Amino acid sequence: MTIYEVLADPTRRRILDLLREQPRLVGELVDRLEISQPGVSKHLRVLREAGLVNVRQEAQRHWYELRVEPLVELDSWLSPFRRLWEDRMDRLDEYLQELQRGEQGE
């Protein structure tokens, strides 16, 4: 599964959002996401296999934490597309401002 397929799932993106705040136990993620423990574990396995999370074991506890390196690589790839959209949004803003000035001049 590619990183794009992994990130396409909204539950996995929510898990990454929660892990961005701090490392968490599976039970915390179950409580926050309001889905079953097996469901959370399935998503964590996919995220782990994609290299997006690490698991750190302390006694019987398994802490899940975000790995930012794959996301930095993804951000680098997306950067030109972001600039393209920013340019388009700037042009749209300029056009809307022109329309607004035209309406005010009537």
Secondary structure, 3 states (H helix, E strand, C coil): CCHHHHHCCHHHHHHHHHHHHCCEEHHHHHHHHCCCHHHHHHHHHHHHHCCCEEEEEECCEEEEEECCHHHHHHHHHHHHHHHHHHHHHHHHHHHHHHHHHHHHHC
